[in-house]
C-alpha cells in the first residue's frame, strides 16, 4: 500500500542575514551613534552616585536605548515585518520614536543632568578635597545633548523620506 506523505511543516523562513544597505544608510549610521552615546550617557550616570531627578534621567536614557536597540536590530536583520501592526508602518514607527519619544526624553534627561552639574560646580575648584560629581554630571549632560541631536537628525531624515512618499527606511 502507498504510504501517506507527512503533513506539511511550517513555511520555511529565509536565513538571517545582515541588511548591509541599512547599515551603510544615514539612518543606520545615526542609530549606531545613538546607541554608543546613549550607552555612554546611562553608564556615566549609573556608575556614579545619583539621587533625585537623576533617577528619571537614567530611566529615560535606558528606556530609549533599549527601544533603539530593538529598532536597530530588527532593521539590521530586515525583520520589521514580524512586528504586528508597526511592521507595515516601519518608517512612521522610526519617525515617532525619534521625534516624539527620544528627543523629548533625552532633552529632559540632558536638562536634569545639566542642572545637577550646575549645582555641583562649586566642587570643581582647585584644592577641593571631597569626592566631586561635577565632571560625571557634565559628561552625562554633554553625551545626552549630542544624543538628542542625533535623534533629531534621524527623525528629520525619516520625515523627509515620508514627505517624499517613500515607505522604506533606506
C-alpha positions in Angstrom: 0.0 0.0 0.0 1.2 3.5 -0.7 2.5 5.5 2.2 0.9 8.7 3.2 3.2 11.7 3.0 3.8 13.6 6.2 1.8 16.8 6.8 3.5 19.9 5.6 5.5 21.8 8.2 5.5 25.5 8.9 6.7 27.6 6.0 10.4 27.9 5.9 11.7 31.4 6.7 14.7 32.8 4.9 18.0 32.6 6.7 19.0 35.6 8.8 21.4 37.9 7.1 22.5 41.4 7.7 20.8 44.1 5.8 24.0 45.8 4.7 22.3 48.6 2.8 20.7 49.7 6.1 24.0 49.6 7.9 25.5 52.0 5.3 22.5 54.3 5.2 22.3 57.6 7.1 19.7 56.1 9.4 21.9 53.1 10.2 24.9 55.2 10.9 22.9 57.5 13.1 21.5 54.5 15.0 25.0 53.3 15.8 25.9 56.7 17.1 22.7 56.9 19.2 23.5 53.5 20.7 27.1 54.4 21.5 26.4 57.8 23.0 23.2 56.7 24.7 25.2 53.9 26.5 27.8 56.4 27.4 25.1 58.6 29.0 23.5 56.0 31.1 26.7 54.2 32.1 28.1 57.6 33.2 25.1 58.3 35.4 24.7 54.7 36.7 28.4 54.4 37.6 28.3 57.4 40.0 26.2 58.2 43.0 22.9 59.7 41.9 19.8 60.9 43.6 16.5 62.7 43.0 15.7 63.6 39.4 18.7 61.7 38.1 16.7 58.5 38.6 14.3 59.8 35.9 17.2 60.7 33.6 18.6 57.2 34.0 15.2 55.6 33.4 14.6 57.7 30.3 18.0 57.0 28.8 17.8 53.2 29.4 14.2 53.1 28.0 15.1 54.9 24.8 18.4 53.0 24.4 16.5 49.6 24.7 13.9 50.7 22.2 16.6 52.0 19.8 18.4 48.7 20.1 15.2 46.8 19.2 14.6 49.1 16.2 18.2 48.8 15.1 18.3 45.0 15.4 15.0 44.5 13.5 16.1 46.9 10.8 19.6 45.4 10.5 18.1 41.9 10.1 15.3 43.2 7.8 12.7 41.6 10.0 10.5 44.6 10.9 7.5 42.9 9.1 7.4 40.5 12.0 6.2 43.2 14.4 2.4 43.3 14.4 0.8 46.5 13.2 4.1 48.5 13.4 6.0 46.5 10.8 3.8 47.7 7.9 4.4 51.3 9.1 8.1 51.0 9.9 9.2 54.4 8.6 6.4 56.0 10.7 7.4 53.9 13.7 11.0 55.2 13.4 9.8 58.7 12.9 7.6 58.7 16.0 10.2 57.0 18.1 12.9 59.5 17.2 11.0 62.8 17.2 8.3 62.3 19.8 9.9 59.9 22.3 13.7 60.0 22.1 14.2 63.7 21.5 11.8 64.6 24.3 13.2 62.2 26.8 16.8 62.9 26.0 16.2 66.7 26.2 14.6 66.3 29.6 17.4 64.0 30.8 20.1 66.4 29.5 18.4 69.3 31.3 18.3 67.3 34.5 22.0 66.4 34.3 23.0 69.9 33.3 21.1 71.3 36.3 22.8 68.8 38.6 26.2 69.7 37.2 25.5 73.4 37.8 24.5 72.6 41.4 27.9 70.8 41.9 30.0 73.4 40.1 31.5 74.6 43.4 33.5 71.4 43.8 35.3 71.9 40.6 37.6 74.5 42.3 41.3 73.6 42.8 42.1 72.3 46.2 38.6 70.9 46.8 39.3 67.5 48.5 35.9 65.8 48.7 34.5 63.5 46.0 33.0 65.6 43.2 30.3 64.5 40.8 30.5 67.7 38.7 32.5 66.1 35.9 30.3 63.0 35.8 27.1 65.1 35.6 28.7 67.4 33.0 29.9 64.4 30.9 26.4 62.9 31.0 24.8 66.2 30.0 27.1 66.6 27.0 26.5 63.0 25.9 22.8 63.5 26.3 22.7 66.7 24.3 24.7 65.1 21.4 22.4 62.0 21.5 19.3 64.2 21.4 20.7 65.9 18.3 21.4 62.6 16.7 17.8 61.6 17.3 16.6 64.9 15.9 18.7 64.3 12.7 17.4 60.7 12.3 13.8 61.9 12.9 14.2 64.6 10.3 15.7 62.0 7.9 12.6 59.8 8.4 10.3 62.8 8.0 11.9 63.8 4.7 11.6 60.3 3.4 7.9 60.3 4.5 7.3 63.6 2.7 8.8 62.2 -0.5 6.1 59.4 -0.3 8.7 56.7 0.3 7.7 53.9 2.6 11.1 52.3 3.3 13.7 53.4 5.8 16.5 53.3 3.2 
